[in-house]
Amino acid sequence: MKIAIPANEPNLSARCSDRLGLAPYLIIVDTPSGHWEAFANPDRMHAGSGMTMVAQIIANHCQVLILQWCSPIAEKYLSNAGVQIITGLGGRTVAEAIAEFQHQHARDSMERPHESRKRFAADKRTIIPALGKTFRQIYAMLPVMLGVVLLLGLFNVLVPRGVLFSFFSGHGWQDTFRGALVGSFFAGNPVNSYIAGAQMLNNGMGIGVVTAFMCAWVMVGLVQLPAESSALGWRFAVARNAGCFALAMVIGWSIAFWF
């Protein structure tokens, strides 16, 4: 880690300077190796000397700057370059400021695992109530979900497939609408739609009709509308089903046009 400190003299025993632009020297210390270097600030009596020091810090790839006070403009450029700015350490020598920073850095590193354990314990206390709330919502929705499953089973059994196939003429744009409409009622597992779609194709129905039927089967659920509206609200349920119904027809028409 490279630490930059403005100083009054070019050595580690020098006092830290209060401001970056007015400091006669900038000392950069490489803490792992202990190597340090002092850079003079010849422009410290002129305007813009602070930015000269900022450029020196960035050019030497320093990670930390220690000083008493830093101007907002210098802080902006240094922060954008990834330099951590430590203020309020005036009245110390360069060596004392570095030693205090290293001590504080080591203490923070030791405290971080303890803080992580505390956050994990707090998260555990919030997980249990969240799980309880989730199970209560599922329990409240269970009667509606069971009713939807029973209604789908009754509809599939009581309505013969021959009646459904007689509903189509096998041609025309209107059959695409009818295919999407029938698929909207027969909402279910996508795998089942493959079987029904194959039977429809074998009975001479157009590819657009079958496509609209399969898309509506998967995306639209008119029979499931009460359950969906109970969980998500009527406005959302109606808007979603209407949009998916229109999309199923568009996909069906597109497939019929291309094939």
N, C-alpha and C positions, 0 to 999 in steps of 0.2 A: 504494500500500500504506500502510495506517495502522498505526503502531507506538505502543503504549502503554508508558510507563515511569514507575514510581513514583519521585518525586524529593523531595529535602529542601528545594528552593527552586523557585519558579515560573519557571525559565529553563533554557536548554540547557547552561549552564555548571555547573548544580547537580550534586551527587553523586547517583548512583542510590541509592534507598533499598533496604534489604535485604528488607523485607517489605511486602506490598501494603497490609495493613490499618493499619500504623503509619506509612505515608508521609504527610507533610503535603500533598503535591500529587501529581497524576497528570498527566503531560505526554503529549499525543497529537500525534504528528508525521505529517503526510501527506508521504511521501518524494518523490512525483513533483513536487509543487508547492513543497515546502519549508515549507509553512505549518504552524505548530504552535500549540497552545493548552494552557494550564495550568488544571486544575480543582482546587479546594481540597477537602480531605477534613476537613470539620468534625467528623466523628464518630470520628476516629482514636483518641481516648482512651476510646471506649465499645465494648462488645461488638457484633459484627456490622458493624464498620466495613469489614472486608475484603469482605463481600458488597455493601456500597454501592459500593465501587470496581469490583467485578466487574460490577455492573449498569451502571456508567458506561462500562466498556470495551465491553460488548455493545451498549449503546444508541448508541455512536459508531461501530459497525461496524468495530472494529479487527481486523486479521488477525494481529497479532503482539503478544505481551507479553514484555518483557525485564525481568528482575529477578534478584535473588540466590537467593531461595527462595520457593516457592509452596505453600500448604497443599493437602492432598488434596481438600478440599471445593471450594475455589476452582478448582482444576485440573479437577475434574469438570465444573462448570458452564461453564467457559471452553472446554474441549475439545468439549463438546456443541454449543457455539455456533460451532465451527470456528476458534477462536483458537489459534494456535501459541504455545506457551510456551517461552521461552528462559531457562534459569537458569544461574547461575554467573558472571554478568558484574558482580559487585559491585566496588566500589572505583573505578569509572570515572565520568566525567561522562556526562550524557545524550547529548551530541554524540558522545563517544568510543564509547559503547555502540552507537549507531545506525550509526556509520561501520564499526565492526567487524562488525556484523551484515550490512550491505550488502556488505562485502568477502567475507565467508564465503558469502553467498547467491550472489554472482556467481561465485565459485570452484566452488561446487557445480553451478551451471548449466553451466559449461564442462566439468566432469568427467562429467556424465550421458551425453552422446553417446558418449564413450569407453567407459563402462561398458556401454552398450547394444551396442556393437560386440563387446566381450569376451563378453557373454552370447550373442550370435548365433554367435560362433565356437565357443563351448562347445556350443551346440545343434547345429551342423553336425557336431561330433565324435560326438554321440550319435545323429544321424539315420542315419548309414551303418551302424553295427552293428544298429540297429533294422530297417532295410530288409533287411539280410542275414538276420536271424532270421525275418522275414516270408516271404522267398522260400524259406528252408529248410523252413518249415512247409507252404507250398503244395506244394513238391516232395514232401514226405512224404505229403501227402494226395492227390496226383495219381493214383496207382494205384487208390485207393478210389473217387475221383470218376469215373474212366473205367469202372470196373466197374459203377457205378450206371447210367451212360448206356447201356452195352451191355445191361444187364439190362432196363431200361425198353424199349429197342427190341425185344428179343426177346419181351417180354411183350405189347407192342402188336401184333406181327406174328402170334404163335402163337395168341393168343386171338381168335377172330372176334367182330366186333361183334354178330352175330346171337345168339351165345350170351349176350352181356351183356344184350341187350334182352329175351331170353326169361326173364331172371332177375327181371324186374319184371312185376307184374300191372297197373300203371297206376293203382292206387287204394290207399288205406289208409295208415295211419301206418307200417306195417312197410316199405313201399316207401321211405319217407324214410330209414330205417335202412340199407336195402340200397343206396340211392343214395349215402349217405355212405361206405359200406363200399367200393363200387366206385371212387368217386372217390379214396379213400385209396390204392388201388393204382396208379391212373393219374395219379400226380403229374406235373405238367409245366407248360408255359407257360400262363398264364391265357388267352391268345388261343385256344389249341387247345380250351379248355373251352367257349368260346362256340360253336364249330362242333359239338362233341359234344352240347352242351345243346340246340342247335337241332334236331339230328337226333332227340334223345329226345322233344322236344315234338311233332315231326312224326309220331312213332310212337305218339302218344296218351298219353304219360306225363304225370303230374301236375306242376304247377308246383313243389310242395314237393319232389318227388323230384329234379327237375332242379336246384333251388336247393341242396339238400344235396349233390348230386353235384359241382356247380361249386365250392362252398365247400371241400369236402374235397379236391378236385383241387388247389386252390391252397394250402391251409393244412396238409394232412396228407400225409405221404410215407412210407408203410410200406416201400416198396422202398428208399427212401433212408435208412432207419433206421440201418443199419450205418455209413454215412458220417457221419451227424449225431452218432451216439453216439461215434464215434472222435474227432470234433472237439470235442464239447461234453460228453461223458459220457453213460452210459446213463440215469442217473436223470433228467437234464434232457430227453433226447430222448424218453423214454417219457412223461414228464409233459406235455411240450408237445404231442405228437401226440394223447394221450388227451384233453387239454383242447380242442384244435382239433376233434377228431372230435365231441365232445359239442356244441361250439358250432355246428358245421355242421348237426347234427340240429335244434338249437333254432331256428336261422335258417330251416331248411327247413320246420319245423312252423309257425313264425310266418307265413311267406309263404303257406303253404297255408291257414292260418286266415283271413288278411285277403283273399286273392284267390280 
